[in-house]
Amino acid sequence: MSNEAVKLYRIASHCSEYTPVSDAQGYGISWLNSSVDDDDSRCDLCIYWREGKCSIYKSRTKFH
């Protein structure tokens, strides 16, 4: 796993606002995302990501 991927995972795993795109699309629990678990949480898979413009991501990158 690259350093960037580790950073995206660490921030997302502690983020209270993290919402995966698959949940927002209304898939809920289905075969489409049943293989995704909490270990796959990453900022770039969150609805608030916006190509790195997420205010939470930007404020936390100085710590990770």
HTML snippet that shows the backbone in 3Dmol.js (N, CA, C, O; Angstrom):
<script src="https://3Dmol.org/build/3Dmol-min.js"></script>
<div id="view" style="width:600px;height:400px;position:relative"></div>
<script>
const pdb = `
ATOM      1  N   MET A   1       0.852  -1.168   0.000  1.00  0.00           N
ATOM      2  CA  MET A   1       0.000   0.000   0.000  1.00  0.00           C
ATOM      3  C   MET A   1       0.905   1.240   0.000  1.00  0.00           C
ATOM      4  O   MET A   1       1.856   1.318   0.777  1.00  0.00           O
ATOM      5  N   SER A   2       0.611   2.177  -0.848  1.00  0.00           N
ATOM      6  CA  SER A   2       1.424   3.388  -0.954  1.00  0.00           C
ATOM      7  C   SER A   2       1.211   4.293   0.262  1.00  0.00           C
ATOM      8  O   SER A   2       0.243   4.133   1.006  1.00  0.00           O
ATOM      9  N   ASN A   3       2.111   5.228   0.448  1.00  0.00           N
ATOM     10  CA  ASN A   3       1.983   6.176   1.556  1.00  0.00           C
ATOM     11  C   ASN A   3       0.700   6.993   1.448  1.00  0.00           C
ATOM     12  O   ASN A   3       0.051   7.273   2.456  1.00  0.00           O
ATOM     13  N   GLU A   4       0.336   7.374   0.227  1.00  0.00           N
ATOM     14  CA  GLU A   4      -0.896   8.137   0.017  1.00  0.00           C
ATOM     15  C   GLU A   4      -2.119   7.310   0.389  1.00  0.00           C
ATOM     16  O   GLU A   4      -3.042   7.824   1.021  1.00  0.00           O
ATOM     17  N   ALA A   5      -2.139   6.050   0.011  1.00  0.00           N
ATOM     18  CA  ALA A   5      -3.257   5.171   0.345  1.00  0.00           C
ATOM     19  C   ALA A   5      -3.378   4.992   1.853  1.00  0.00           C
ATOM     20  O   ALA A   5      -4.486   4.971   2.389  1.00  0.00           O
ATOM     21  N   VAL A   6      -2.255   4.864   2.532  1.00  0.00           N
ATOM     22  CA  VAL A   6      -2.255   4.725   3.993  1.00  0.00           C
ATOM     23  C   VAL A   6      -2.820   5.992   4.631  1.00  0.00           C
ATOM     24  O   VAL A   6      -3.616   5.920   5.567  1.00  0.00           O
ATOM     25  N   LYS A   7      -2.408   7.149   4.122  1.00  0.00           N
ATOM     26  CA  LYS A   7      -2.911   8.420   4.644  1.00  0.00           C
ATOM     27  C   LYS A   7      -4.423   8.521   4.447  1.00  0.00           C
ATOM     28  O   LYS A   7      -5.139   8.919   5.366  1.00  0.00           O
ATOM     29  N   LEU A   8      -4.913   8.166   3.264  1.00  0.00           N
ATOM     30  CA  LEU A   8      -6.353   8.221   2.979  1.00  0.00           C
ATOM     31  C   LEU A   8      -7.126   7.277   3.894  1.00  0.00           C
ATOM     32  O   LEU A   8      -8.223   7.611   4.344  1.00  0.00           O
ATOM     33  N   TYR A   9      -6.568   6.111   4.171  1.00  0.00           N
ATOM     34  CA  TYR A   9      -7.214   5.147   5.061  1.00  0.00           C
ATOM     35  C   TYR A   9      -7.229   5.665   6.500  1.00  0.00           C
ATOM     36  O   TYR A   9      -8.265   5.622   7.162  1.00  0.00           O
ATOM     37  N   ARG A  10      -6.095   6.150   6.981  1.00  0.00           N
ATOM     38  CA  ARG A  10      -6.007   6.608   8.376  1.00  0.00           C
ATOM     39  C   ARG A  10      -6.965   7.750   8.667  1.00  0.00           C
ATOM     40  O   ARG A  10      -7.632   7.761   9.702  1.00  0.00           O
ATOM     41  N   ILE A  11      -7.031   8.696   7.766  1.00  0.00           N
ATOM     42  CA  ILE A  11      -7.935   9.825   7.979  1.00  0.00           C
ATOM     43  C   ILE A  11      -9.387   9.357   7.955  1.00  0.00           C
ATOM     44  O   ILE A  11     -10.169   9.725   8.832  1.00  0.00           O
ATOM     45  N   ALA A  12      -9.752   8.557   6.969  1.00  0.00           N
ATOM     46  CA  ALA A  12     -11.137   8.093   6.850  1.00  0.00           C
ATOM     47  C   ALA A  12     -11.547   7.214   8.022  1.00  0.00           C
ATOM     48  O   ALA A  12     -12.694   7.275   8.467  1.00  0.00           O
ATOM     49  N   SER A  13     -10.637   6.404   8.524  1.00  0.00           N
ATOM     50  CA  SER A  13     -10.990   5.487   9.603  1.00  0.00           C
ATOM     51  C   SER A  13     -11.287   6.213  10.908  1.00  0.00           C
ATOM     52  O   SER A  13     -11.904   5.637  11.805  1.00  0.00           O
ATOM     53  N   HIS A  14     -10.860   7.461  11.031  1.00  0.00           N
ATOM     54  CA  HIS A  14     -11.130   8.250  12.230  1.00  0.00           C
ATOM     55  C   HIS A  14     -12.094   9.404  11.987  1.00  0.00           C
ATOM     56  O   HIS A  14     -12.319  10.227  12.874  1.00  0.00           O
ATOM     57  N   CYS A  15     -12.654   9.463  10.808  1.00  0.00           N
ATOM     58  CA  CYS A  15     -13.512  10.587  10.429  1.00  0.00           C
ATOM     59  C   CYS A  15     -14.975  10.301  10.779  1.00  0.00           C
ATOM     60  O   CYS A  15     -15.545   9.301  10.342  1.00  0.00           O
ATOM     61  N   SER A  16     -15.566  11.185  11.567  1.00  0.00           N
ATOM     62  CA  SER A  16     -16.971  11.005  11.961  1.00  0.00           C
ATOM     63  C   SER A  16     -17.936  11.314  10.822  1.00  0.00           C
ATOM     64  O   SER A  16     -19.105  10.933  10.889  1.00  0.00           O
ATOM     65  N   GLU A  17     -17.471  11.995   9.781  1.00  0.00           N
ATOM     66  CA  GLU A  17     -18.314  12.355   8.645  1.00  0.00           C
ATOM     67  C   GLU A  17     -18.190  11.387   7.472  1.00  0.00           C
ATOM     68  O   GLU A  17     -18.868  11.560   6.459  1.00  0.00           O
ATOM     69  N   TYR A  18     -17.341  10.376   7.591  1.00  0.00           N
ATOM     70  CA  TYR A  18     -17.094   9.461   6.471  1.00  0.00           C
ATOM     71  C   TYR A  18     -18.382   8.759   6.042  1.00  0.00           C
ATOM     72  O   TYR A  18     -19.045   8.100   6.843  1.00  0.00           O
ATOM     73  N   THR A  19     -18.719   8.912   4.768  1.00  0.00           N
ATOM     74  CA  THR A  19     -19.873   8.243   4.166  1.00  0.00           C
ATOM     75  C   THR A  19     -19.437   7.703   2.815  1.00  0.00           C
ATOM     76  O   THR A  19     -19.149   8.475   1.900  1.00  0.00           O
ATOM     77  N   PRO A  20     -19.386   6.372   2.682  1.00  0.00           N
ATOM     78  CA  PRO A  20     -18.956   5.808   1.402  1.00  0.00           C
ATOM     79  C   PRO A  20     -19.923   6.165   0.273  1.00  0.00           C
ATOM     80  O   PRO A  20     -21.131   6.274   0.483  1.00  0.00           O
ATOM     81  N   VAL A  21     -19.383   6.340  -0.896  1.00  0.00           N
ATOM     82  CA  VAL A  21     -20.190   6.657  -2.069  1.00  0.00           C
ATOM     83  C   VAL A  21     -21.250   5.584  -2.290  1.00  0.00           C
ATOM     84  O   VAL A  21     -22.375   5.904  -2.675  1.00  0.00           O
ATOM     85  N   SER A  22     -20.917   4.330  -2.058  1.00  0.00           N
ATOM     86  CA  SER A  22     -21.883   3.243  -2.281  1.00  0.00           C
ATOM     87  C   SER A  22     -23.114   3.380  -1.392  1.00  0.00           C
ATOM     88  O   SER A  22     -24.217   3.050  -1.829  1.00  0.00           O
ATOM     89  N   ASP A  23     -22.958   3.858  -0.156  1.00  0.00           N
ATOM     90  CA  ASP A  23     -24.112   4.087   0.723  1.00  0.00           C
ATOM     91  C   ASP A  23     -24.954   5.246   0.225  1.00  0.00           C
ATOM     92  O   ASP A  23     -26.183   5.180   0.240  1.00  0.00           O
ATOM     93  N   ALA A  24     -24.301   6.298  -0.212  1.00  0.00           N
ATOM     94  CA  ALA A  24     -25.017   7.475  -0.689  1.00  0.00           C
ATOM     95  C   ALA A  24     -25.801   7.189  -1.961  1.00  0.00           C
ATOM     96  O   ALA A  24     -26.820   7.828  -2.223  1.00  0.00           O
ATOM     97  N   GLN A  25     -25.332   6.237  -2.743  1.00  0.00           N
ATOM     98  CA  GLN A  25     -26.024   5.885  -3.974  1.00  0.00           C
ATOM     99  C   GLN A  25     -27.230   4.988  -3.707  1.00  0.00           C
ATOM    100  O   GLN A  25     -27.940   4.610  -4.638  1.00  0.00           O
ATOM    101  N   GLY A  26     -27.461   4.651  -2.460  1.00  0.00           N
ATOM    102  CA  GLY A  26     -28.634   3.879  -2.083  1.00  0.00           C
ATOM    103  C   GLY A  26     -28.474   2.387  -2.218  1.00  0.00           C
ATOM    104  O   GLY A  26     -29.468   1.662  -2.190  1.00  0.00           O
ATOM    105  N   TYR A  27     -27.254   1.901  -2.365  1.00  0.00           N
ATOM    106  CA  TYR A  27     -27.062   0.468  -2.484  1.00  0.00           C
ATOM    107  C   TYR A  27     -27.317  -0.244  -1.158  1.00  0.00           C
ATOM    108  O   TYR A  27     -27.766  -1.390  -1.141  1.00  0.00           O
ATOM    109  N   GLY A  28     -27.030   0.436  -0.049  1.00  0.00           N
ATOM    110  CA  GLY A  28     -27.200  -0.201   1.243  1.00  0.00           C
ATOM    111  C   GLY A  28     -26.388  -1.479   1.293  1.00  0.00           C
ATOM    112  O   GLY A  28     -25.260  -1.537   0.803  1.00  0.00           O
ATOM    113  N   ILE A  29     -26.970  -2.490   1.885  1.00  0.00           N
ATOM    114  CA  ILE A  29     -26.295  -3.787   1.926  1.00  0.00           C
ATOM    115  C   ILE A  29     -26.799  -4.600   0.741  1.00  0.00           C
ATOM    116  O   ILE A  29     -27.965  -4.988   0.682  1.00  0.00           O
ATOM    117  N   SER A  30     -25.914  -4.843  -0.178  1.00  0.00           N
ATOM    118  CA  SER A  30     -26.261  -5.605  -1.367  1.00  0.00           C
ATOM    119  C   SER A  30     -25.024  -6.286  -1.896  1.00  0.00           C
ATOM    120  O   SER A  30     -23.934  -6.115  -1.349  1.00  0.00           O
ATOM    121  N   TRP A  31     -25.179  -7.043  -2.936  1.00  0.00           N
ATOM    122  CA  TRP A  31     -24.026  -7.730  -3.526  1.00  0.00           C
ATOM    123  C   TRP A  31     -23.036  -6.737  -4.114  1.00  0.00           C
ATOM    124  O   TRP A  31     -21.866  -7.072  -4.296  1.00  0.00           O
ATOM    125  N   LEU A  32     -23.487  -5.505  -4.418  1.00  0.00           N
ATOM    126  CA  LEU A  32     -22.598  -4.510  -5.018  1.00  0.00           C
ATOM    127  C   LEU A  32     -21.516  -4.028  -4.059  1.00  0.00           C
ATOM    128  O   LEU A  32     -20.411  -3.693  -4.485  1.00  0.00           O
ATOM    129  N   ASN A  33     -21.828  -3.991  -2.777  1.00  0.00           N
ATOM    130  CA  ASN A  33     -20.822  -3.517  -1.830  1.00  0.00           C
ATOM    131  C   ASN A  33     -20.628  -4.459  -0.656  1.00  0.00           C
ATOM    132  O   ASN A  33     -20.036  -4.065   0.349  1.00  0.00           O
ATOM    133  N   SER A  34     -21.108  -5.690  -0.750  1.00  0.00           N
ATOM    134  CA  SER A  34     -20.965  -6.619   0.365  1.00  0.00           C
ATOM    135  C   SER A  34     -19.524  -7.050   0.564  1.00  0.00           C
ATOM    136  O   SER A  34     -19.161  -7.501   1.650  1.00  0.00           O
ATOM    137  N   SER A  35     -18.704  -6.923  -0.456  1.00  0.00           N
ATOM    138  CA  SER A  35     -17.298  -7.288  -0.310  1.00  0.00           C
ATOM    139  C   SER A  35     -16.476  -6.155   0.290  1.00  0.00           C
ATOM    140  O   SER A  35     -15.312  -6.348   0.643  1.00  0.00           O
ATOM    141  N   VAL A  36     -17.077  -4.974   0.406  1.00  0.00           N
ATOM    142  CA  VAL A  36     -16.374  -3.835   0.979  1.00  0.00           C
ATOM    143  C   VAL A  36     -16.569  -3.862   2.483  1.00  0.00           C
ATOM    144  O   VAL A  36     -17.698  -3.924   2.970  1.00  0.00           O
ATOM    145  N   ASP A  37     -15.474  -3.815   3.214  1.00  0.00           N
ATOM    146  CA  ASP A  37     -15.579  -3.778   4.662  1.00  0.00           C
ATOM    147  C   ASP A  37     -14.923  -2.524   5.195  1.00  0.00           C
ATOM    148  O   ASP A  37     -14.451  -1.687   4.426  1.00  0.00           O
ATOM    149  N   ASP A  38     -14.892  -2.392   6.516  1.00  0.00           N
ATOM    150  CA  ASP A  38     -14.345  -1.189   7.128  1.00  0.00           C
ATOM    151  C   ASP A  38     -12.876  -0.980   6.796  1.00  0.00           C
ATOM    152  O   ASP A  38     -12.387   0.149   6.843  1.00  0.00           O
ATOM    153  N   ASP A  39     -12.170  -2.046   6.462  1.00  0.00           N
ATOM    154  CA  ASP A  39     -10.764  -1.912   6.112  1.00  0.00           C
ATOM    155  C   ASP A  39     -10.571  -1.188   4.786  1.00  0.00           C
ATOM    156  O   ASP A  39      -9.456  -0.772   4.468  1.00  0.00           O
ATOM    157  N   ASP A  40     -11.635  -1.032   4.012  1.00  0.00           N
ATOM    158  CA  ASP A  40     -11.549  -0.377   2.715  1.00  0.00           C
ATOM    159  C   ASP A  40     -11.948   1.099   2.776  1.00  0.00           C
ATOM    160  O   ASP A  40     -12.051   1.755   1.739  1.00  0.00           O
ATOM    161  N   SER A  41     -12.172   1.623   3.979  1.00  0.00           N
ATOM    162  CA  SER A  41     -12.526   3.031   4.122  1.00  0.00           C
ATOM    163  C   SER A  41     -11.342   3.893   3.715  1.00  0.00           C
ATOM    164  O   SER A  41     -10.237   3.754   4.239  1.00  0.00           O
ATOM    165  N   ARG A  42     -11.600   4.785   2.771  1.00  0.00           N
ATOM    166  CA  ARG A  42     -10.565   5.716   2.310  1.00  0.00           C
ATOM    167  C   ARG A  42     -11.234   7.025   1.956  1.00  0.00           C
ATOM    168  O   ARG A  42     -12.371   7.044   1.484  1.00  0.00           O
ATOM    169  N   CYS A  43     -10.542   8.102   2.180  1.00  0.00           N
ATOM    170  CA  CYS A  43     -11.101   9.428   1.875  1.00  0.00           C
ATOM    171  C   CYS A  43     -11.604   9.535   0.445  1.00  0.00           C
ATOM    172  O   CYS A  43     -12.653  10.129   0.196  1.00  0.00           O
ATOM    173  N   ASP A  44     -10.862   8.964  -0.494  1.00  0.00           N
ATOM    174  CA  ASP A  44     -11.262   9.102  -1.896  1.00  0.00           C
ATOM    175  C   ASP A  44     -12.461   8.241  -2.270  1.00  0.00           C
ATOM    176  O   ASP A  44     -12.900   8.261  -3.419  1.00  0.00           O
ATOM    177  N   LEU A  45     -12.998   7.484  -1.312  1.00  0.00           N
ATOM    178  CA  LEU A  45     -14.222   6.713  -1.526  1.00  0.00           C
ATOM    179  C   LEU A  45     -15.401   7.332  -0.775  1.00  0.00           C
ATOM    180  O   LEU A  45     -16.467   6.724  -0.674  1.00  0.00           O
ATOM    181  N   CYS A  46     -15.206   8.534  -0.253  1.00  0.00           N
ATOM    182  CA  CYS A  46     -16.216   9.231   0.551  1.00  0.00           C
ATOM    183  C   CYS A  46     -16.944  10.278  -0.297  1.00  0.00           C
ATOM    184  O   CYS A  46     -16.367  10.848  -1.223  1.00  0.00           O
ATOM    185  N   ILE A  47     -18.198  10.522   0.025  1.00  0.00           N
ATOM    186  CA  ILE A  47     -18.980  11.499  -0.732  1.00  0.00           C
ATOM    187  C   ILE A  47     -18.462  12.922  -0.552  1.00  0.00           C
ATOM    188  O   ILE A  47     -18.744  13.782  -1.386  1.00  0.00           O
ATOM    189  N   TYR A  48     -17.725  13.187   0.496  1.00  0.00           N
ATOM    190  CA  TYR A  48     -17.216  14.529   0.750  1.00  0.00           C
ATOM    191  C   TYR A  48     -15.832  14.775   0.150  1.00  0.00           C
ATOM    192  O   TYR A  48     -15.283  15.865   0.308  1.00  0.00           O
ATOM    193  N   TRP A  49     -15.272  13.806  -0.520  1.00  0.00           N
ATOM    194  CA  TRP A  49     -13.905  13.876  -1.040  1.00  0.00           C
ATOM    195  C   TRP A  49     -13.693  15.051  -1.986  1.00  0.00           C
ATOM    196  O   TRP A  49     -12.789  15.857  -1.766  1.00  0.00           O
ATOM    197  N   ARG A  50     -14.493  15.166  -3.020  1.00  0.00           N
ATOM    198  CA  ARG A  50     -14.431  16.243  -4.015  1.00  0.00           C
ATOM    199  C   ARG A  50     -13.004  16.504  -4.491  1.00  0.00           C
ATOM    200  O   ARG A  50     -12.513  17.631  -4.422  1.00  0.00           O
ATOM    201  N   GLU A  51     -12.349  15.454  -4.972  1.00  0.00           N
ATOM    202  CA  GLU A  51     -10.995  15.555  -5.529  1.00  0.00           C
ATOM    203  C   GLU A  51      -9.989  16.192  -4.565  1.00  0.00           C
ATOM    204  O   GLU A  51      -9.120  16.961  -4.978  1.00  0.00           O
ATOM    205  N   GLY A  52     -10.118  15.861  -3.278  1.00  0.00           N
ATOM    206  CA  GLY A  52      -9.179  16.358  -2.285  1.00  0.00           C
ATOM    207  C   GLY A  52      -9.534  17.696  -1.686  1.00  0.00           C
ATOM    208  O   GLY A  52      -8.744  18.270  -0.937  1.00  0.00           O
ATOM    209  N   LYS A  53     -10.714  18.205  -2.005  1.00  0.00           N
ATOM    210  CA  LYS A  53     -11.123  19.513  -1.487  1.00  0.00           C
ATOM    211  C   LYS A  53     -11.932  19.396  -0.196  1.00  0.00           C
ATOM    212  O   LYS A  53     -12.442  20.397   0.307  1.00  0.00           O
ATOM    213  N   CYS A  54     -12.049  18.217   0.326  1.00  0.00           N
ATOM    214  CA  CYS A  54     -12.767  17.984   1.579  1.00  0.00           C
ATOM    215  C   CYS A  54     -12.073  18.763   2.704  1.00  0.00           C
ATOM    216  O   CYS A  54     -10.864  18.633   2.899  1.00  0.00           O
ATOM    217  N   SER A  55     -12.833  19.560   3.431  1.00  0.00           N
ATOM    218  CA  SER A  55     -12.239  20.379   4.491  1.00  0.00           C
ATOM    219  C   SER A  55     -11.675  19.512   5.617  1.00  0.00           C
ATOM    220  O   SER A  55     -10.671  19.877   6.228  1.00  0.00           O
ATOM    221  N   ILE A  56     -12.297  18.388   5.895  1.00  0.00           N
ATOM    222  CA  ILE A  56     -11.790  17.483   6.927  1.00  0.00           C
ATOM    223  C   ILE A  56     -10.459  16.893   6.483  1.00  0.00           C
ATOM    224  O   ILE A  56      -9.503  16.854   7.258  1.00  0.00           O
ATOM    225  N   TYR A  57     -10.396  16.436   5.245  1.00  0.00           N
ATOM    226  CA  TYR A  57      -9.151  15.877   4.712  1.00  0.00           C
ATOM    227  C   TYR A  57      -8.040  16.917   4.749  1.00  0.00           C
ATOM    228  O   TYR A  57      -6.929  16.638   5.199  1.00  0.00           O
ATOM    229  N   LYS A  58      -8.348  18.113   4.273  1.00  0.00           N
ATOM    230  CA  LYS A  58      -7.331  19.155   4.216  1.00  0.00           C
ATOM    231  C   LYS A  58      -6.830  19.530   5.609  1.00  0.00           C
ATOM    232  O   LYS A  58      -5.638  19.776   5.790  1.00  0.00           O
ATOM    233  N   SER A  59      -7.725  19.576   6.589  1.00  0.00           N
ATOM    234  CA  SER A  59      -7.301  19.954   7.934  1.00  0.00           C
ATOM    235  C   SER A  59      -6.510  18.839   8.619  1.00  0.00           C
ATOM    236  O   SER A  59      -5.675  19.110   9.482  1.00  0.00           O
ATOM    237  N   ARG A  60      -6.767  17.606   8.244  1.00  0.00           N
ATOM    238  CA  ARG A  60      -6.073  16.480   8.901  1.00  0.00           C
ATOM    239  C   ARG A  60      -4.808  16.037   8.212  1.00  0.00           C
ATOM    240  O   ARG A  60      -4.022  15.302   8.811  1.00  0.00           O
ATOM    241  N   THR A  61      -4.574  16.446   6.989  1.00  0.00           N
ATOM    242  CA  THR A  61      -3.365  15.996   6.300  1.00  0.00           C
ATOM    243  C   THR A  61      -2.110  16.514   6.981  1.00  0.00           C
ATOM    244  O   THR A  61      -1.044  15.913   6.841  1.00  0.00           O
ATOM    245  N   LYS A  62      -2.209  17.579   7.691  1.00  0.00           N
ATOM    246  CA  LYS A  62      -1.015  18.076   8.393  1.00  0.00           C
ATOM    247  C   LYS A  62      -0.641  17.181   9.563  1.00  0.00           C
ATOM    248  O   LYS A  62       0.465  17.295  10.091  1.00  0.00           O
ATOM    249  N   PHE A  63      -1.541  16.288   9.984  1.00  0.00           N
ATOM    250  CA  PHE A  63      -1.248  15.371  11.083  1.00  0.00           C
ATOM    251  C   PHE A  63      -0.837  13.992  10.608  1.00  0.00           C
ATOM    252  O   PHE A  63      -0.290  13.213  11.388  1.00  0.00           O
ATOM    253  N   HIS A  64      -1.085  13.671   9.344  1.00  0.00           N
ATOM    254  CA  HIS A  64      -0.803  12.318   8.835  1.00  0.00           C
ATOM    255  C   HIS A  64       0.218  12.379   7.730  1.00  0.00           C
ATOM    256  O   HIS A  64       0.588  11.345   7.173  1.00  0.00           O
TER     257      HIS A  64
END
`;
const viewer = $3Dmol.createViewer("view");
viewer.addModel(pdb, "pdb");
viewer.setStyle({}, {cartoon: {color: "spectrum"}});
viewer.zoomTo();
viewer.render();
</script>
